[in-house]
Amino acid sequence: MTIKDYDVANPPSPEDWLAMDEGARIEAVREAHERTRSPTGQNAIAHATIHVIVESRLAEGHTAVVSAYDRFRAAGIDRHTTIHALASVVTRHIMAVLEQQAAFDQDAADRDFETLDPAAFRRKR
């Protein structure tokens, strides 16, 4: 897989994704957003980095993340919105670590992935 091959609408093969250097993954996601003119907020690198965290957890087969992903996709949520929904859990837990200066609580994050509601992320059409 190359940087130009990444498309957020289509999952990368786990083997190809994990074979890429993390910096290359971030650049691939950043370029894909630029190529598709997808909004990234104020910091395209931070946005891409959060995408990479989610994509990597999916590629690694992290059960809670994969289950939430499958639930969202089965509910008809597009892949990009699904990645953002999963990223909302990641960012909430990163902020807890930073603000509370506590260890990352994987069990709490997994519970949040398990209770993440696709209905809350449906795009208005």
C-alpha positions in Angstrom: 0.0 0.0 0.0 1.2 3.5 -0.8 0.2 6.9 0.5 -1.8 7.5 -2.7 -3.8 4.2 -2.2 -5.6 5.2 1.0 -9.3 5.9 0.7 -11.3 6.4 3.9 -14.4 5.1 2.1 -12.8 1.7 1.6 -10.9 -0.2 4.3 -7.3 -0.9 3.7 -6.1 -4.5 4.1 -4.9 -4.9 7.6 -1.6 -6.4 6.5 -0.8 -3.5 4.1 -1.9 -0.9 6.7 0.2 -2.3 9.5 3.2 -2.7 7.2 3.3 1.1 6.6 5.3 3.3 8.9 3.0 5.4 11.2 4.2 8.6 9.6 3.3 7.3 6.2 -0.2 6.3 7.5 -0.7 9.9 8.8 0.4 11.3 5.5 -1.9 8.9 3.6 -4.9 10.0 5.6 -4.0 13.7 5.3 -3.6 13.4 1.6 -6.8 11.5 1.2 -8.7 14.2 3.0 -7.0 16.9 0.8 -7.7 14.9 -2.4 -11.4 14.5 -1.5 -11.7 18.0 0.0 -13.0 16.5 3.3 -12.9 18.9 6.2 -10.2 18.4 8.8 -10.8 21.2 11.2 -8.0 23.5 12.3 -5.2 20.9 12.2 -5.1 18.4 9.3 -2.2 16.4 10.9 -4.1 16.0 14.3 -7.2 15.0 12.4 -5.2 12.4 10.3 -3.5 11.1 13.4 -6.8 10.3 15.1 -7.9 8.6 11.9 -4.7 6.5 12.0 -5.3 5.5 15.6 -8.8 4.2 14.7 -7.6 2.5 11.4 -4.8 0.8 13.3 -7.1 -0.5 16.0 -9.3 -1.9 13.3 -6.4 -3.5 11.4 -5.1 -5.0 14.7 -8.6 -6.5 15.2 -9.3 -4.8 18.6 -12.6 -6.5 19.5 -14.5 -3.5 20.9 -13.5 -1.2 18.0 -14.2 -3.8 15.4 -17.6 -4.6 16.9 -18.5 -0.9 17.1 -17.4 -0.5 13.5 -19.5 -3.5 12.3 -22.5 -2.2 14.2 -22.2 1.3 12.6 -21.8 -0.1 9.1 -24.7 -2.5 9.5 -26.8 0.5 10.6 -26.0 2.1 7.2 -23.5 4.7 8.5 -20.9 5.5 5.9 -17.3 4.5 6.6 -15.9 8.0 7.1 -18.6 8.9 9.6 -18.0 5.6 11.3 -14.3 6.4 11.7 -15.2 9.7 13.1 -17.6 8.1 15.6 -15.0 5.7 16.8 -12.5 8.7 16.9 -14.9 10.4 19.3 -14.2 7.7 21.9 -10.5 7.8 21.3 -10.3 11.6 21.7 -12.5 11.6 24.8 -10.2 9.1 26.5 -7.0 10.8 25.3 -8.4 14.0 26.9 -9.1 12.2 30.1 -5.5 11.0 30.3 -4.2 14.5 29.6 -6.5 16.4 31.9 -6.5 14.0 34.8 -2.9 12.8 34.4 -4.1 9.3 34.8 -3.4 6.1 33.0 -5.3 5.2 29.9 -8.3 3.0 31.0 -8.8 0.4 28.2 -11.8 -1.2 29.9 -13.6 2.1 30.1 -12.8 2.9 26.5 -14.0 -0.6 25.5 -17.3 0.0 27.3 -17.7 3.3 25.4 -17.1 1.6 22.1 -19.7 -1.0 23.0 -22.3 1.6 23.9 -21.6 4.0 21.0 -24.9 4.6 19.3 -25.0 4.8 15.5 -28.2 6.9 15.6 -26.2 9.7 17.2 -24.0 9.9 14.1 -26.5 9.7 11.3 -26.0 12.5 8.8 -29.0 14.6 7.9 -29.7 14.2 4.2 
